[in-house]
């Protein structure tokens, strides 16, 4: 595995929450690559992908790809906290590949320069001073004609380092360590000097993000793209043909201002549909792809003809996230100890034939270098009850209480996926046996970012994308800044990790950080990684379960996707 990453965490929604992990990829396929079990270190990683790879010469020129994504956010600014979801990022790669422009990745996580945006790159540390120099492709322009040059790098620096509250922006710890952004000969040659070394620096925000200079306007950044995909501020192989806000329907067509390779597809149409509506649309031949990782969908599409079900590993982790502002630490520790993740997995996956060991990480896939199981070993109902009682909780009827407060919390779920409902009800029933009350509250997928930002949940069922770099992920999840001040005692370990140049040692520290956070802070409960089963219309090529080569990591997915001749 490479040590490079896009350096951001994707909040998974809809079919990739604790329901059906896999929205970041779609369909494709080759039966020899099918897998029904999670892979571990040293396994043949090609078994984790299935996307019907074809040379462009074998595919038709033109045609339409019809897709459905759950929970397209209201805000079309992918850097905005209210617009940063897996569905949004997958779509953005088609119409705004400048969003992650510097690098692209193959399915193993191996990086290469995305020469549509970057033609040269060098990072070095001398006498304790770290610098990054790179050259931007002078052909690169935003759709309104604004050049992608040093000003788009400065815009990113300004936005990501602004005082809290000015911009509704996703977290970017690397940018906060940037000392200066300077011309290195001309406006397309950039030199970035870091305040202190940040490792790994390759593939990070410094070159992976270009933001239109106009978006430094706070009102524009925060509000202007709400229900308005203003692609004049973007650059990519496709442009917005139409956005129907009432129908949550988006139509993209080839962008005549795109300087890179011409996409094979003429049009991509995207609808925002829940699982039931997506299944109906797929069965009626209204869309070409559907996630088949849930029991209901899998059972239905398995009976259909003229489709392929391609099977791969999901690039994510389904989790339960405990709100430390609402749930005291002893209760959080009891939930971590008492949850039966194996039974949840059995309920969720047995009928679709998927097998995996309960994950021990929010940051690593088991197939990645450095993976170790960081989950506490002291688990079970009796352990959970003892944690509560040792902390002064006493039974009051069915549930524990302390200082007049019952251990009762709201469990937020999102969307209409039946698997989410079934597993969440099991989780609630299980916690009742321990003496903790969970009241299930269901919300629409579109509300996930709002609920997350407002922190109105007690527990939420959700999920996050796994990046190519677990170190970056650990730094995201386990700093107190991300967790509303909780876990400050581990911040020094997180900082030590990012200041360590040796990548193998970084991975070891990441594991230590994760293990301690699970045991001592207890906010994130990794439940499963899951499969990426996708059903698609026969003939769709270069588009499917691709592990790290999702469109978010490789915008060429949208350029090379097409229909067989």
Buried (B, 14 or more C-beta within 10 A) or exposed (E): BBBBBBBBBBBBBBBBBBBBBBBBBBBBBBEEBBBBBBBEBEBEBBBBBBBBBBEBEEBBEEBEBBBBBBBBBBBBBBBBBBBBBBBBBBBBBBBBBBBBBBBBBBBBBBBEBBEBBBBEBEBEBEEEEBBBBBBBBBBBBBBBEBBBBBBBBBBBBBBBBBEEEEBBBBBBBBBBBBEEBBEBEEBBBBBBBBEEBBBBBBBBBBBBBBBBBBBBEBEBBBBBBBEBBBBBBBBBBBBBBEBEEEEBBBBBBBBEBBEBEEBBBBBBBBBBBBBBBBBEBBBEEBBBBBBBBBBBBBEBBEEEEEBBBBBBBBBBBBBBBBBBEBBBBBBBBBBBBBBBBEBBBBBBBEBBEBEBBBBBBBBBBBBBBBBBBBBBEEBEBEBBBBBBBEBEBEEEEEBBBBEEEBBBBBBBBBBBBBBBBBBBBBBBEBBEEBBBBBEBBBBBBBBBBBBBEEEBBBBBBBBBBBBBBBBBBBBBBBBBBBBEEBBEEBBEBBBBBBBBEEBEBBBBBBBBBBBBBBBEBBBBBBBBBBBBBBBBBEBBBBBBBBBBBBBBBBBBBBBBBBBEE
